[in-house]
């Protein structure tokens, strides 16, 4: 009898040891999917990067609640909103951390990263990346941002309705600014709007008065400014100080407290394009959770980061918790007319997510509100 008991104990120990050494099949399928995130934690666009991070963390929590077997590991690298630093960050995430998926933030960041990710066969999800060139070819590259070509027509229509026929373009001299400049050059002519001056500025600049004086001499009825929140606030303030009385227009980067603080009241009446409505039925749960946690309204940058990770997480779950490119691509490519916090959205044939609405917002009494005519 004692021999039988001893034999059972020995067998149990052997089985237990084998499980600890080799793991079960179930445990192997639970190996974490590593997702690398390239966003600006420091630098001119750090406020956007922080919104991204906050949106991503909520998305991760929501995914793990929804799918108990899902395991995701998010690894952050600071780009400082600089393409060279971003490339170095990519190599670290890919070569050292062995990530299988990349999330990249910023128009001028996502393009260079796409070139690397395509060679390495790494799935890339771009957020706040507006350049049409990002999706000139589509394989494993996706994005959750409406392009400049989606934002600019809304602003053009506003100018036409308000009979503002002369426009100045003042853009940050990088890929982000250039893509908006080119979109205005394409759409303004068709709408009968005269671009009286088109000028670029250095993103790290502080004093823009010389260039703004040239703009003032052209007497534009409206002025479009592209840039990060600190730049926008500074430019609006200096433009008013030297006497430019044009209607200011911009895009979603303007919705930031840094912009308001820098403008010192000069941004009142600003009109800008936007594509996230936190009050919509699709966004309510996310927006409520975000506000409870951060005591501020979620921005479109938090929302598109949330959407990007949710798409990746849903795809990974669909693919049995594996980063299989063919399977992930099949799931995301077939994402059609489905609810997201950005509204009902579709991934088109270029890998771009198209939300159901791009609309106008304004600064009224120092607050960001939806524009109503």
N, C-alpha and C positions, 0 to 999 in steps of 0.2 A: 504493500500500500504506500509506504514511504517513498519507494522508487517511482511510483506513478505520480505522486504529488511533486516530487523533485523534478521529474521529467516535464510536467506541465509548467512549472515555474521557469525552467530553463527555456522551454519553447516560447513562453510569453516574453521573456527577456530578449530572446533572439528577434522575435517579431517586432517588439517595441524598438529595439536598436536599429532594425532595418528601416522602420518608418522614419526614425530620427535622421538616419544617414541619407536615405534616398528620397524621402518625402513621398506622399501619396499623389496620385494623379490629380486629385482635386487641388492639392496645395500647389502643384506645378502650374495649373491653369490660373492660379491667383498671383502669379508673379506680377509686380507692379509695372504698368506701362509708363515709361518715362517721357514726359513732355517738357521740352525746353522752351522757355519764354524769353524773348529778346525785346525788352522795353526800356525806356529811359527812366531810370531811378534817380538820376541826377541830371542837371543841365536844364536848358531852356524849356524842354517839354516834360519835365518831371511831374508836373501836375496831371498831365494826361496819363503818364505811366502809372501814377498812383491810382487813378480811376480804373485803369486796366487791371491792376493787381487786385483791387477790391472786388471788381466784377468776377475775376477768375476764381477767387477764393470762395465766393458764394456759389458759383457754378459747380466747383468741386464738391462742396458740401451737399448741394442738391442732387448731384449725380450719385454720390455714395449713399444717400438716403433712398433714392429710387432703385438703385441696383446694389444689393448687399454684397454681391460677389465681385464687384468692380474694384480694382485697385489702381489708383493713379498717383504718380509722383510728379510734382511740378518743380522744375529747377529754373531759377531766375538768373539772368545775366543782364547787367546794366549796359545799355548802349550809349548812354549820355547823349542820345540823339545824334550820333556820329557813325557814319557808315563803316569807317575803318575799325572802330571799336566794336561795332556790331559783328563784323566778319570774324574778329578774334574771338568774340563770345560764342559765335556759331561753332567754330572749330573746337572750342573747349567742350561745349555741350555735346557735340557729335563724337569727337575723338576720345575724350576723357570720360564723360558721363554716359555715353552710348545711348543718347535719346533716339527715339524712333519717330517723333513728331515735333515740329517746330511751330510756335506761335510768334509772329513778328509784328511789332507795332511801329507804324510810321511809313509814309510814302517813300522817303529817301532811304529807308532801311530795308524794306521788303523786296525791292528790286534786286539789289546785290545779293541778298540772301537767297532769293529764288534761284539765281544762277548756280549757287553752290548746292542747294537742296535738290535741284533737278539732276545734277551729276551723281549725287549720293543716294538718289531715290528715297528722299525723306519727304513725307507729307508735310506741307506747309499751310498754315492758316494765317492769313494776313488780316490785321485789324488796323483801323484808321489809315488805310492805304488807298489813295484815290486815283493814282495814275493808271490810265487805260492800258499802258504797256505791260503792267504786271500780268495781265491775262491775254497777251497777244497769242501765246501758246498755252494750252492747258493740258496738264498731265496730273500731277499730284499737288498743284498749287490752287488754293481756294482763298476767298476773302469774304468778310462780313460787312464790308464798307461800300456804300454807293459811290460810284466814281465821280470825278469832277464833272463829267458829262451828264450826270444825273442831278447834280446840285445847281449848276450854273443856269440851266433853263428856267428854274423857279425864280432865280434872281432877275434874269432877263425879263420875264413876264411882269415882275413887279415894276421894273423900270418903265416898260412900255405902258402899263396901266396908269402910271403916275406921270407920264409924259416927260420923263427924264432922258433926254436924248444925247447928252454928252457925258462920257464916262472916262475917269482916270483909273488906271490899274497900277497898284503899288504892291509888288509881290516879293516874298522872300526868295532870294536867288539860290534856290535848291530845287530838287525834283518836285517837291510838294508845291512850291510856289509856281514853278514853270508849268505844271500840268493845269493849274487853274488859269494862268495867263493864256495858255493855248486854247482852253475851252471858251474863254470870253472872246478871243479873236475869231473863233469859229462861229459862235452863235450871235455875237453882237451885230455883225455885218448883215446877216439875214434879217435881223429885227429892226434894222435901220438906226442902230445906235452908233454914234461916232466915238471911237476911242481916241481922245484928244492927246493922251500921253500914256505910254506904257513903260514903266521903269522898275528895275529890281534893286533890292537893297541887301546888304550883307547881314545874315541872321544874327551875328554877334555884335552888330552896331548898336550904339546908344543914342547918338544925335543924328536925326534924319532931316534937320531943318533945311539944309541946302537943297536936297532933292524935293522936299515938300514945297519949297519956294518956287521951283520950276512947275510943279503941279498947280500951285495957286495961280501962276501967270496964265495958265490955259483956261481958267475959270470953268472947271467941270461942274455939271449939276450933281453928279454923284461920283463917289470914289470907292472902288473895291480894294480892300486890303487883305492880303493873305499872310499868315504867319502864326507863330506861337502866341499864347496869351500874353506873356510879358512884352513881346514886341508890339502886339496890337494895342495894348493899353498905352504904351509910350508914344506910338505913332498918332493915335487919336488925340492925345493930349497936346502934342507938339503941333499937329495940324490946326487945332482950334486956336492955339496960342499965336500962330502967325497969321490967322485970319481966314483960313479955308472954311467956307460955309457950305460945302457940298454935303449931300446926303451920304452917310457912311453905310456901306454894305460889306458883308463878309460871309464866312461859313462857320461851321460848328465849333471850331477852335475858340471862337469868341466867347462861348458860354463858359466862363471861368472867373472865379473871384479875383484871380491875379490880374485879369484884364481890367475889371472894374476898378480895382485898387490903383492900378497904374494910370488909368484914364482920368481919374479925379473928376468925374462928372461929364467928361467930353464924349463918352459913349452913349449918352442918353439919346434915344431915338434910333440907335443902330438897328439895321435890318440884316438878318443872317439866315442861311439855310440850315435845316436840321431834319433829322429823320428818326428820332426816338420820342415817343409820347409815354411818359411814365404813368399817365392816368388811364391808358387804354386797358381793356380787359385782358389782353395778352401779357401786359407788363406788371399788372398790379401786385402780384405776389412778390416778384423780384424787387419792385420799387419799394414796397412796404418793408421788406426785410433789409434792404439797403439803407433806407432812411432810419430805421430803428437802430442800426448798427453804427452808422456814420453821421447821423444828425444833419444830413444834407440830401437834396434830391439827386438821384442817380443821373449821370450824364450819358450821352450817346456813346462815349468812350468806354464807360463801365458796361453799358448794355451790349455793345458789339463784342467786347472781350468775353462776356458771359455767354453770348450766343455762339461764339467760336468754340469755346471749350465744351459747351453742351452738345454741339454737333459732333465734335470729336468723341466725347464720352458715349453718346448714343451709338456712334458707329463702332466703337470698341466693344460695347456690349453686344451689338448685333453680330460681331465677329468673334464671339465666344472669348472675350477678354484677351484678344491677341491683336498686335499691331501688324496685321497682314495687309500690305498695301492694296492688293487687288480687291480684297473684301471691303476695306475702308473706302476705297474709291467708288466701288459699286454702291455702297450705302449713301454716300454724300452726293454723288452724281444724280441719284434718284430722289433727292429731297425736293419735293414739289408742293407748292401752295400749302405749306404747313405752318402751324402757329409757332412763333418765336416771340421773345420780348420786344423785337423790332416790328411785330405785326405778322400777318400772313406773308410768308417769304418763300422764295424759290431759288434753288441753285441752277443757274443757266448753263448753257453749253461751254462757256468759258470758265466755269468754276466760281462765278461771282454770285453772291447772295443778293437778291433783289427784294428789299422791303416794299410794302404796299404803298408807302407814302413818303415823299420829301416835301416839307412845308416850310413856312417862314416863321421866325420868332423875332422878337424885338426887345430892346432894353427900355423899360417903362418904370419911372420912379425908382431907378436903381435896381430893378428886378428883371429877371429873364422870364418873359411871358410869350405865349403864342400870339402871333400878329393877326389882328382882325381888321379888315378894311371897312 
